[in-house]
């Protein structure tokens, strides 16, 4: 190749081509060279070329990464949008004023041209003065620096070497005098420059003013043009900024990330800060204007709640993956863990985006239809999460169906067991009914909440018939044998009228928590809160009228721990309701007879329990020596433990038993390999497992060979698809991630505790609170007769009034014509306060001590009375004992109570604009848009409203009048 | 089709795969004139390729083979047989020439020297460039994935060592960790270092030959191909969740079970042979095991020295002979333990879990 090669040139004969087949035979021909240089050069050229091509390919590949393509597209779209905006801004400029200004500018320019010599002279003068000023200022500054040094030297000498200090002092004083001289010079020049500028302004001032005006007119246009030029600085600049290697400095395409200081990817012994790179592609996520741009540029749909810096969850502190999950550092579609919410979307992604499931990602993103689950990370209280309809439904279901009885679920630690107390079961029910109930609760009433333990997918069929019946009989006998006697508080009245009773049930408010038969569909509002209490169907076939009478009359007297409040029924009313409930019979059910127990089947079950702690031979020996009753008792007791009946019911002897179900505290991050998918052909994903489990709790026993006692035990609740989805939502949200306290401190405990109480007492069955609830309204046709909306209750009512009202609702009647009643919940002082604090905290108003005194003059009160009349308030409002003669639905609350019930400020807001506080209210806007039709008080609407309020509080009511100043 | 898949799944079970491979190795050495020819290669390598290509239609096979980590091992499936075949072919040719009284190939080739520049350095440069091209292309086509932050509480199942250590990991199936993880790796390294001092046979230096070094070559091939490379391949493609064996066409089901019914030698001796309980004294209980292990390392050297290794003994001298036989026995202990496990479910020869001492 090079000249050093000794055998190049003429000294050797031409080298023959290398041997191909058998090199050994060609050695003589080949000389001292194995390969021809030309051939090697050729191969070197080829390989170098390949390396070059591959290097280019590498760069091209890198420059076509998904996120770069998106950033380019976003830039292009932004430029296009800005061009459109520029056109719009240009169109918005008034051509007349522009032309006029332009003409003025030209004219002023011409005038100026005549004085150009003078302008030029002043300009020169200012320039010369400015130069002088700079020089003088420099001299001044340097002298001062010198003086500081000399002064220090002098001070130091005075302290340490007083004899020699004198000359230093003299030197410093001299410099000080110098400084003063320089300073005067600088000031003189400053004034001279100012004078010259004023002179110049007299000549060019008009033109400058016109130009300023012109600039103001074109401000938006110019701004947009700047934006466009920043977005699109031209191909050359962009190419250089993004060129390979050079792009380390200031590229226009770059990975954008939010580093979260307080939120971690939480692994044992590790806390890895989240680094969310989502905004690398989701470039318009915080731009409200980009709401309808194509993905990935679409703005977040709820900027009021998330992402925006003024929302409660700003992106800078919460990031994206905190809620959405997924791989925070990834910038590729599939790697980031995007999850489709439907098979259609999955198919679409697979074709368009080459989507595939990443098996190694333990926490892929939540599909959009499950995103509410993430709220649970921080909103861990038992109350509702605003805006999380499905999540709240799931939490309500967990509460009403009592999942926490067997499973540990955070947020339900203090909730009472959902089933009735069985320690007195014998006083309420008969064994035959219990056996039939256990066999199939849904046969008694389709809405039964009690789940099926027997005759499910893994224990049905002829081989289980006898065994199931034996188990049911044993449990029933066991429960009744331990039952204590209970005497009902009062003797029942049996003179009730079922028809009147039905009318009462349908009007007084029972339907907020109860349904009779299937829950009716309502397209407008959800009805699930009406499932809070037991379904009332078939009630007559269950309990005696005595028991029913006592129960509806005062539930708490029968069972202290009940959730059911008292509706303050009179004895006659209670008798009517009891008669109605007793008439709800289920003849088919009553006709059915539970089969006798097969002792052989019982023996089999008994043996399973006897074998624990002893050998099979010992157990069989014991069994033969036992009476039937002994067998039944030991089996019943064992079965109660095996099925965990005590999770929902109070059963004697099981007060301290541990729940039997799997811990669900971290169900949403439970590792995939801890799930047993059995032989079920479903996707190996957490949610798919939960869905299957909740749809059929025994489904994973399919194709398994198990002994009866090994079968899965979770009972079947008969959830429908919507319910399954809602519960899965909650489970998905129960993740392990620790959220640091400082990230949760926006949630006050007052709000959390209140929300829990609201949910626990089912307040939303009647009331709309925080925009959700009021299910009972489906049963009341006339909106005027609905229970009140409590959306702004904190700002509206006085804390002390609310407190006493909650204590004794019967004492205070705002709308006596309503048939639906606020029940008495028997709340203790603390519970009332929880609710009061909650309402105040939600509306951010003080609690519990507020100033309700009002300052008013007598004239103002007189005007208030006038205006009260003029606005015809008492046409609808009850005032004291005066109830207007109108259709009940059009009546309005008693204003006689206003002074002790309402917050003074709220009344002003309410009168000014009722619709903004309660959309749809029948209260008319008497001062539309803050304009008054009345002349009093100088026609000032706000003063007039205040006068009316003062009339309500001081004249009608007995409010406190503030002392005059 | 399913029948064929099932047969292959069955044949790839460790005990059968390793046994068959060992038999194949020795049979191919015996009939090397048939196995290591151009014709055999023309059949072998294309059929391997076709086999893998057709198997790709199976979802489970496809998943395992195309896993980015496993792609290089697929390359190894071809490379190692190729070089084995190539060297054996050359060796056979030389052996034939020697038989015919001709000089060996390398003698002809090395009769005249060539210059290191350009013949060596230049070609090395070209190969270097081409290798860079391959690596760049590979990294573009199969990029390194960005995965979730490692979670110590969630280790992957199966947890696999890097591919070059999978042989060691496979040994853990048969030996206690202190042996498979500490003693054997050390012995492998020390043993390889000792080879130049033990193997003083000058034959085969700088040229291919089989007949002149058949013992050394077969020992090496058995140790390298069967006890290392094959275990790497087994560990890569056939070991799934819980280190259970999965055939190449089998779904990696986490819940697949394998019966764990292995017992120690002491159990065999005391319970099954003598029909009595195991002695409570550990040393008495494991005395049989100790005897077997000590006997294994003491008796064969003496016996072999008098019989088939007589020649070695005289050539090498006492020290080197014993060193060689010790290393040989240590190497042989792996297949011996494997066979005992497969045939008798033997767990440990000496099993003292009380002091974590198991052999």
Interface residues (C-beta under 8 A of the other chain):
Chain A: X1 X5 X6 X7 X23 X24 X27 X31 X32 X33 X34 X35 X37 X40 X43 X44 X47 X48 X50 X51 X54 X55 X57 X58 X61 X265 X267 X268 X269 X270 X272 X327 X329 X330 X335 X360 X361 X362 X363 X671 X673 X676 X677
Chain B: X105 X108 X109 X111 X112 X113 X114 X115 X117 X118 X119 X122 X123 X125 X126 X129 X130 X132 X133 X136 X137 X140 X145 X146 X147 X148 X149 X150 X151 X152 X153 X154 X156 X157 X241 X254 X255
